[in-house]
Amino acid sequence: MVESKKDRRIEKDRRRKPTEPSSRYMLSGRRRSIRRRADRKDHIYVDLYGHYLLFSLLLIILLSVLDAYFTIFHVEQGAREINPLMDFLMGYGNIYFFAIKYILTALCIFLLCIYKNLLITRTIIVCTLLFYFTVFANHLFLFFSR
């Protein structure tokens, strides 16, 4: 009688439990994407991230920083911040406003990076980029129309 491969294994099958977002393979792993078609139905975390994701997330951070800079400029020129949370933070000063905006953006970017394989996450990244491009275009329009 021939034994199956499953019976000859010394260790448990590591694929039974999915990789966690903060696993030991986070810095030394090799998984870049989901390879098996059956695994695409579940969310799987990866160890390495692609260049397009890095570029998109860095672009979001850059546009967020530019938005904060132009918002501070326009508010000092007499405009008003329409986001109630950011308007509240601007009452404490520009440094607090900029720091909290940057920290919130960076935390959200971190979460988007971890959950990059979900369709909703990819949609959020694209929508966020489109939103920030629109906001940046509006800031440029206001800047040059003065």
NORBEL-V128350 format. One record per residue. N is the residue number from 1. RES is the residue in three letters. PHI is phi in radians with two decimals (* if undefined). OMEGA is omega in whole degrees, -180 to 180 (NA if undefined). D_FIRST is the distance of its C-alpha to the first C-alpha in Angstrom with 1 decimal. Layout:
N,RES,PHI,OMEGA,D_FIRST  N,RES,PHI,OMEGA,D_FIRST
This chain:
1,MET,*,-178,0.0  2,VAL,-1.63,177,3.8  3,GLU,-1.39,177,6.5  4,SER,-1.41,180,9.6  5,LYS,-1.05,-178,12.9  6,LYS,-1.09,-178,14.5  7,ASP,-1.30,-176,12.5  8,ARG,-1.54,-178,13.4  9,ARG,-1.22,177,17.0  10,ILE,-1.49,-179,19.6  11,GLU,-1.71,175,22.3  12,LYS,-1.22,178,22.7  13,ASP,-1.19,-176,22.9  14,ARG,-1.24,-178,26.6  15,ARG,-1.47,179,27.0  16,ARG,-1.13,180,26.7  17,LYS,-1.91,-178,30.2  18,PRO,-1.17,177,32.8  19,THR,-1.17,179,35.0  20,GLU,-1.51,-178,38.2  21,PRO,-1.12,-179,41.6  22,SER,-1.99,-178,42.5  23,SER,-1.44,180,39.2  24,ARG,-1.20,-179,39.1  25,TYR,-1.50,-176,38.3  26,MET,-1.00,-178,41.6  27,LEU,-1.81,-176,43.3  28,SER,-2.16,-177,40.5  29,GLY,-1.37,-179,37.9  30,ARG,-2.15,-176,37.3  31,ARG,-1.33,180,36.6  32,ARG,-1.75,-176,39.4  33,SER,-2.66,177,38.3  34,ILE,-1.54,-176,35.7  35,ARG,-1.65,-175,33.2  36,ARG,-1.45,-180,30.7  37,ARG,-1.09,-180,32.3  38,ALA,-1.15,-180,30.6  39,ASP,-1.34,-178,32.1  40,ARG,-1.23,178,35.6  41,LYS,-1.31,180,35.9  42,ASP,-1.76,176,35.9  43,HIS,-1.44,179,38.3  44,ILE,-2.15,177,36.9  45,TYR,-1.49,179,39.0  46,VAL,-2.00,-179,39.3  47,ASP,-1.67,-179,40.3  48,LEU,-2.09,-176,42.6  49,TYR,-2.07,-175,45.2  50,GLY,-1.40,-179,46.8  51,HIS,-1.22,-180,50.3  52,TYR,-1.14,178,51.4  53,LEU,-1.12,178,50.6  54,LEU,-1.04,180,52.4  55,PHE,-1.07,-179,55.4  56,SER,-1.11,-177,55.5  57,LEU,-1.25,176,55.4  58,LEU,-1.16,177,58.0  59,LEU,-1.14,177,60.2  60,ILE,-1.10,179,60.1  61,ILE,-1.12,179,61.2  62,LEU,-1.08,180,63.9  63,LEU,-1.15,177,65.2  64,SER,-1.17,178,65.2  65,VAL,-1.14,177,67.2  66,LEU,-1.12,176,69.6  67,ASP,-1.08,179,69.9  68,ALA,-1.10,180,70.8  69,TYR,-1.07,-179,73.4  70,PHE,-1.18,177,75.0  71,THR,-1.11,177,75.0  72,ILE,-1.06,180,76.9  73,PHE,-1.06,-176,79.3  74,HIS,-1.21,178,80.0  75,VAL,-1.16,177,80.5  76,GLU,-1.17,178,83.0  77,GLN,-1.53,176,84.8  78,GLY,2.01,178,85.1  79,ALA,-1.33,-179,82.0  80,ARG,-2.23,177,79.9  81,GLU,-1.33,-176,76.2  82,ILE,-1.60,176,74.8  83,ASN,-1.38,-175,71.5  84,PRO,-1.07,179,72.6  85,LEU,-1.15,-180,70.2  86,MET,-1.19,176,71.2  87,ASP,-1.12,177,74.9  88,PHE,-1.10,-180,74.6  89,LEU,-1.18,178,73.1  90,MET,-1.16,176,75.9  91,GLY,-1.15,178,78.3  92,TYR,-1.54,178,77.0  93,GLY,2.18,-176,77.5  94,ASN,-1.17,-179,76.0  95,ILE,-1.14,178,73.8  96,TYR,-1.11,178,72.1  97,PHE,-1.00,-178,71.7  98,PHE,-1.13,-177,70.1  99,ALA,-1.12,-179,67.9  100,ILE,-1.17,178,66.5  101,LYS,-1.08,-180,66.0  102,TYR,-1.17,-179,64.1  103,ILE,-1.12,178,61.9  104,LEU,-1.09,178,61.0  105,THR,-1.12,-179,60.2  106,ALA,-1.13,178,58.1  107,LEU,-1.12,178,56.1  108,CYS,-1.14,178,55.5  109,ILE,-1.09,178,54.5  110,PHE,-1.04,178,52.0  111,LEU,-1.14,178,50.4  112,LEU,-1.10,179,50.4  113,CYS,-1.16,-179,48.7  114,ILE,-1.13,-176,45.9  115,TYR,-1.73,-173,45.3  116,LYS,-1.11,-177,45.8  117,ASN,-1.43,178,42.8  118,LEU,-1.41,180,44.2  119,LEU,-1.08,-180,46.3  120,ILE,-1.10,180,49.1  121,THR,-1.19,178,49.3  122,ARG,-1.11,177,49.8  123,THR,-1.16,179,52.4  124,ILE,-1.10,180,54.2  125,ILE,-1.09,-180,54.4  126,VAL,-1.13,180,55.9  127,CYS,-1.14,178,58.3  128,THR,-1.14,177,59.4  129,LEU,-1.08,179,60.2  130,LEU,-1.09,178,62.2  131,PHE,-1.08,-178,64.0  132,TYR,-1.19,175,64.9  133,PHE,-1.13,178,66.1  134,THR,-1.15,178,68.3  135,VAL,-1.10,179,69.6  136,PHE,-1.12,177,70.3  137,ALA,-1.10,177,72.1  138,ASN,-1.13,178,74.2  139,HIS,-1.09,178,75.1  140,LEU,-1.11,178,76.1  141,PHE,-1.07,179,78.2  142,LEU,-1.14,-180,79.9  143,PHE,-1.14,-176,80.5  144,PHE,-1.45,178,82.1  145,SER,-1.53,178,84.1  146,ARG,-1.33,NA,86.1
